Amino acid sequence: MFKKSNILIRNKKASFDYEILERFVAGIQLYGTEIKSIRDGKAGLSDTYCAFINEELWVKNMHIATYFFGTYNNHDVRRDRKLLLTKRELSKLIRGTKETGNTIVPTKLFINDKGLAKLEIGLAKGKKTYDKRQTLKEKEDKRSIDRAMKK
């Protein structure tokens, strides 16, 4: 019924700054103009984070551009959006964030096979500076191996 969507918006900074311990896929509560902007690929996850408010998980500071053909009832660009998860997943995330140094970061925003917007979030632990240097070194090594394979 729906065609395969190629919309995939990544948070590259999250994988650099954090070590992802566990991943979850959550639905997002959106307005009509917001989903249309996401389908146009006009969204961003930089500086985005998740927080619990009254035992509900909300994504904060996620940028979804205003829809060009939207009228007077267009959405706010950086409003808080509720994430839709099961109770079991929510309780697992609550327990995980109570440990020191753990947080919840969005890693990917995509459209699934049914045409719904989904947000992949990860329970993450912050990296130290030497871990970041190690990540950069591994990335550079992989790049040099790929260059050598092409020759």
C-alpha positions in Angstrom: 0.0 0.0 0.0 2.7 2.5 1.0 5.9 2.7 -1.0 9.3 2.3 0.7 10.4 5.7 2.1 14.0 6.9 1.8 13.6 9.5 4.6 16.3 9.0 7.2 17.5 11.8 9.4 20.5 10.9 11.6 21.9 12.5 14.7 25.6 12.0 13.9 26.7 13.9 17.0 25.0 11.4 19.3 27.1 8.5 18.2 30.2 10.6 18.6 29.4 12.1 22.1 27.6 9.0 23.6 28.1 5.2 23.8 24.6 3.8 23.0 23.8 1.0 25.4 20.3 0.0 24.2 18.1 1.2 21.3 14.3 1.6 21.2 11.9 2.7 18.3 9.2 5.1 19.4 6.3 6.6 17.7 5.9 10.4 17.8 2.7 12.4 18.4 2.7 14.9 15.4 0.4 17.4 13.8 -0.5 17.1 10.1 1.9 19.8 8.9 4.7 18.2 10.9 4.5 14.8 9.2 4.4 16.6 5.8 7.6 18.5 6.6 9.3 15.2 7.7 8.2 13.5 4.5 9.9 16.4 2.7 13.0 15.7 4.7 12.9 19.1 6.5 13.8 18.0 10.1 16.9 18.0 12.2 18.0 16.2 15.4 21.0 18.3 16.4 20.8 19.5 20.1 17.8 17.2 20.6 17.2 15.3 23.9 14.5 13.3 25.7 13.1 14.0 29.2 10.5 12.4 31.4 7.5 14.6 32.4 4.9 12.9 34.6 6.2 9.4 33.6 5.8 10.2 29.9 8.7 10.6 27.6 9.0 13.8 25.6 11.5 14.8 22.9 12.6 18.4 23.3 14.2 20.8 20.9 13.6 18.7 17.8 13.5 21.0 14.7 10.8 20.3 12.1 10.6 23.1 9.6 7.3 24.8 8.9 5.3 23.3 6.0 5.5 25.5 3.0 1.8 25.0 2.0 0.6 25.2 5.7 -1.9 27.9 6.5 -2.5 29.9 9.7 -2.5 26.7 11.8 1.1 25.7 11.0 3.1 24.1 13.9 5.8 25.6 16.1 9.2 24.6 14.8 10.8 23.4 18.1 7.8 22.4 20.2 8.0 19.4 22.7 6.6 16.2 21.2 5.4 13.2 23.1 7.0 9.8 22.3 4.8 6.7 22.2 6.3 3.7 23.9 5.0 0.7 25.8 4.9 0.7 29.6 7.6 -1.9 29.7 9.9 0.1 27.6 9.2 3.3 29.6 9.9 1.6 32.9 13.2 0.2 31.4 14.2 3.7 30.3 13.3 5.2 33.7 15.4 2.6 35.5 18.3 3.2 33.0 18.3 6.9 33.5 18.5 6.6 37.3 22.0 5.2 36.9 24.6 8.0 37.0 25.8 9.2 33.7 23.0 7.7 31.6 20.7 9.7 29.4 18.3 9.3 26.5 19.3 10.6 23.1 17.5 10.5 19.7 19.6 8.8 17.0 17.4 8.5 13.9 14.1 9.8 12.5 12.6 7.8 9.8 9.3 6.9 8.0 8.4 3.2 8.4 6.7 0.9 5.9 3.2 2.0 7.0 4.0 5.6 6.4 4.4 6.6 10.1 7.2 8.7 11.5 9.3 6.8 14.0 12.2 8.0 16.2 15.0 5.7 17.2 16.2 6.6 20.7 19.0 5.2 22.7 19.9 4.8 26.3 23.3 6.3 26.3 26.3 6.9 28.5 28.6 9.9 27.8 32.0 9.3 26.3 35.2 10.7 27.7 37.6 12.7 25.5 40.0 9.7 25.1 37.0 7.6 23.9 36.2 10.2 21.3 39.8 10.2 20.1 39.6 6.4 19.8 36.4 6.7 17.7 38.0 9.2 15.4 41.1 7.0 15.0 38.8 3.9 14.1 36.9 6.1 11.6 40.2 7.2 9.9 41.5 3.6 9.8 38.3 2.4 8.2 38.5 5.2 5.6 42.1 4.4 4.7 41.3 0.7 4.3 38.4 1.6 2.0 40.7 3.8 -0.1 43.3 1.0 -0.4 40.6 -1.5 -1.5 39.4 0.8 -4.3 42.9 1.0 -5.8 
